[in-house]
Amino acid sequence: MRLLKLGFIGSFVPLICGALLYGIATLPMDSSSTEKKIIIIQRGQSPMEISRLLENEKVISDARIVFWAGRITHQWNKVKAGEYEVAPSMSPLAVLGVIASGISIPHPVTVREGENLYDIATDLEAKGLAKAAHFLELSKDAEFIGTLTPTLGNEVVSVSSLEGYLYPDTYYLNRTMSAEDIIRAMVRHSNERWTTKDASRARELHLSRHQVLTLASIVEKETGAPEERPRIAAVFFNRLRKKMRLQSDPTTIYGMWETYQAQGQKIHRSDLAAHTPYNTYAVNGLPVGPIANPGAAAVQAVLYPMETSDLYFVSHNDGTHQFSADLDAHNRAVRKFQLDRRAREGKSWRDLKKREATANQ
């Protein structure tokens, strides 16, 4: 009978210890503290490693408390890699709740329509999310691109660069994401936005997805006026049909960036004759690939171009263009809008942005 009583009492010991530990885990290390701490939990870190990290960062007083509290409450199974804001004024249980929520501190990165790999890489490095050189290296690495084949699809398995496949949008990243993770997210989004309807329409035009993105990227760089995109696309289609070179300045500039492996290099008149795979003054047809990451509107402009006989366009110096169907008309437009200094005075492509801002008010 005595042994039975001892066994009965002994069975309560773990419960009592658990209750005491749970009670301790509800007490913050410093309830009066106003300090905030940012901790980064990496993939593969063990519960004890995370507990010690919290102790070392002076978020909790004793690693053992949060370790066993997580075991008792089964929270460790829910903890996710990420960047979290916690504080010494929080109890160990509250801290566990934060790191088990999966709601990491977001770092918004916006890929704008017309930005290229160099723009994105620079932005990511400035925000401390990836090294620009590593991001660029991965974006042109055949082996890494090969791992994206299920995402990219078979028709573009041979691409040598991911230029054009990093979809313009705002991405909410965290510091535990690698450059590989970031690229995969952007490419996955691009793939999601390429619909079966788009693919069907591309086949009607006898274009691959890669060719659509290539031409859309040129359209994106040639004009900032939304209403002009289908007409710009039509000009390039018309030139391709007539076996005329596209002669697009943005392709020449991109070819030089690729040559120099950097942006910001000054382009000279002699560069127009440089035989880079992107220079449409020197090569026939489309360049080897996209020169930027086009937005949805530019892609749709290529898939559904305007019906027109235009073969040329020249800038009005305010972000819009004068279109012409023959060389004589084009030369007259060049003399009027480019060679006449008075036509350029006080004008800028930024005027278009101002008009758009006014219209949106």
N, C-alpha and C positions, 0 to 999 in steps of 0.2 A: 504493500500500500504506500509505503514511504517512497519507493522507487518510482511508482506511478506519479506521485505528486511532484517529485523532482523533474521527471520527464515532461510533465504538464507545464511546469514553470519554465523549464528550459526552452520549450517551444516558443515562448513569448519573447525570449531574449533578442532574436533577430528583428522581431517586430518593434520592440522598444528601441533598439539601436537605429533602425530605419526611421522611426518617428523622430528621434533626436536629431539625426542627420538631416532629415527633411526640414526640421525646424531651424537648424543652423543655416541651411541653404536658402532660407527666406530672408536672412539678415545681410544687408549690404556691408561692404568693407568700410565705406565712409559715406554715410547718408547725407552729410553736409557738403560733400564735394560737388562742384559745378563743372569739373573737368570732363571732357569727352575724349575717348580713345578710339582710334581707327585700327582694327586688327584685320589681318589678311590670313584667311585659312586656305591652305593649299590642298589640292587633291592628294589623297593618300596619307594625310596626317592622321595619326592615331588619336584616340580620345585622350590618352595621357599626354601626348605631345601638345595637343590643343590646350589641355588644362594647365600645363606648365607655361605655355605662351601667355595665357591669361594672368597667371601669377606673376610672370616676369614683367608684364606690362602694367602690373599693379592695378588690375581690374578686380581681382579677387585676392583674398589674403592667403589662401591655401589651395594648392592644386587638387589635393585629395578631396576637398569638399565638393567641387564642381564635378570631379571625375565620378565619385560615387553617387552624387545626386543625379547625374546623367544616366548611370546604370539603373538606379531605382526607378526613374521615370521613363526609361527607354527612349530618351531623347537623342542619344548618340547615333541611332540608326537614321535620324532625320537630318543631322548636321550636313550642310553642303559647303563646298568650296565657295569662297567669295570674300568680299570686303564689307565689313560690318562696323557700325558705330555702337559702341558700348560705353559704360561709365562706371567708376567706382561706387557711385550712388545706387547702382542697380544690384539686386540680390543675385547670387549665383544662379538661381532658377530663372530669373529674368534674363540674364546673360545667355543662358542655354536656349531660352525661347527665341532670342534674336538670331543666334547662329544656326538654329534649327529651322528658322522661317524660310530660308532660301532667298530672302529679299535683300540682295546685295546692294551696296551703294552704287547707283548708276552713274556712268560717265557718258553723257550724250556726245556722239560724234556724228556730224552731218556730212554726208557725201552729197555734194551739190551736182546738179545736172551740168555736164561738161567738164567736171574735174577729172584729172587723170591719175595714174598710179603715183606720180611724183607728188601731186597735191595731197593725196590721201596719206601717203607715207609721212610727209612733213607734219601734217596735222596730228597724226597718231603719236609721233615722237614728241611734239610740243606738249601733248597732254600726258606724256609719260606712260603710254599704253603699249608702245612697240618701238623698236629701233627702226628708223627709216630704211637703213641699208638692208636689214634682215627682211623687212616687209617686201622691199623691191626684189630682193634675191628670190624669195619664195614665189613671188608673182610671176617669175620667169623661169622657175625651176621645173624642168620636164618631169622629174620624178614626183615632185609634189603635185603638180597639175594632174598627173596620172592617177593620183589617189582620189581626185575629184571627179573622175569619169562618171560614176553613177549620178552625180549631181549635175554635171555639165551636159550629159547626154552623148550618145555615140557620134552625132554629126560634128561635134567640135572637139573630139578626143585628141586631135593633132595640134591644137592651138599651142603656140610657143609662149604666149603671154596671156595673162588674165585681164589685160586692158579691155574695157568694155563690158566685163562680166561682174563688176562690183557695183551693184545696183544703187543708184542715188536715193538716199533716204536717211533718216536719223536712226542710228543704232545706239542702244544702251548697253555699253560694255562695262566690264569690271576688270580689276587689275590681276585677277587670276587667269584671265584669258590669254592664251598665247597668240602670237601673230598668225599661226596656223588656224586657231579657233576663229579669229576675227575674219580672216579671208573666207573660211568655210561659210560663216554666217552671211557674208555679203553675196557670195556666189549662190548659196541656197536661195536667198531672196530673189536674185535675178532669175533663177530657174523657175521659181514659183510664179513670177510675173510674165513668163513666156508661156502663153496659153495655147491650147490646141487650135483655137481660132487663128492665132498669130501664125502658128506653124503652117496651117492650111493656106493662109493668104500668101505666105512666103513662097510656098510651092507653086502657087498660081503665077507668081512673078518670076519663077525659076531662080529663086535665091535661097541660100542656106541661112540659118540663123546667124552664123558668123558674118555673112555678107550684109545682112540687114543691120546688125549692130555696127558694122564698119561704116556703112553709109549713114546711119543715124548719128554716129559720133561726129561725122563731118558736118552734117546738117546742124547739129547742136552747137558746134563751134563757129559756124558761119553766121548765125543770126540769133539775136536775143528776142526778136519779135515773134510771139507765138503764131500770129496769123501768117507769117512768112514761111514757116517750116515746110508745109506741103508744096509750096511753090519752089523753094530752094531744092527740095528733093526732086521735083519734076525736072528742074534744069539739069541735075546730075544724071537722071535717067535718060533724058534726051541726048546728052553728050555721050553717054555710054552706047546708046543705040547707033549713033553716028560715028562711033570709033574715035571720038574726040577725047583728048586727055582732060581730066577733071580740072586741073590747074587750080587747086585749092591751097591757099596760103597756109591754113592751119595744119595741113598734112606735112608741108615742108618744115614748118617749125617743129612739129613733133619728131620728124625724122632727125633733125639736128639734136634735139634733146636725147633721143636714143643713142645717137652717135657720141655725144659728149657725156652721156649717163648723168645728166643733170639738167635742171631748168635754168632759165635766166641768161642763157648764152645769146649774144647778139647775132641776129640773122643778117647775112650780107646778100647782095644781089647774086653773087657767085653761087650761093647755096641753092638757088633755084634750079641749078643744073646738076646738083649733087645727086648721084644715083643711090639714094637710100631706098629701102623697100616701101617707104611711106611717101616719098616725094612724087606727087601726082603731076608735077611739071615734067618729070623725067620718066615716069613709068606709065604704061597703058593700063586702063581699067582702074579697079579699086586698089587701094594700098593693101599691104599684106594683112592688116588687121585694124581694129578700132584705134582711134587716136585719143579717145576719152571715154568716159562712161555716160552714155546717153540716157536721158530721161524717157518716161513713157510717151510723152507727146512727140518727141523726135522719132521714136520707133514707129509710132502710128503714122507720122508724116511720110515715112518711107514706105510703109505698107499700103498707104492710101494717098499717093501723091496727087497733086492738082493736075488736071488736064490742061496743058498749055504747050505752046511751041517755043517757049523761051529757051535760050541757050547760054545767056550771059546775065550777070548782075553786077552792079557796082554800088558801093556804099553812098548813101546820102549824107554820111558823116554824123548821123544822129541815131544810129542803131538800126535803121531801115535801109532798103535797097531799091535801086532802079533796075527793072528787068527789061531785057531786050531779046528779040527773036533772031536778029541778024547782027553781023559784025559792024556794019555802018552805024546802026542805031546805038550799039554799045559804045563805039568810039565817040559818038556825039555825047553820050551820057558821061563818059570818062572826062571829056573836056569840060563839061558843064559842072560836074560835081567833084572832080579830083584835081584837074589842072588849073582851074580858076581858084586862086587863093581866097577870093571873097566868099566862095561857096563853103569853105571850111572854117572860116573865122567864127569863133564863138560857139562852135558846135562840137558835140561829143556823143559817143554811144551812151554815155550816162544820162543824156536827155531822155532816152527811152525808159530808163529806170524811173526817172522823175515822173514821167507821164503815167507809168503804171502805178506808181505809189499814189498819185493824185486820183486816178480812176478808182482805186480800191478804198479810198477814204469814204 
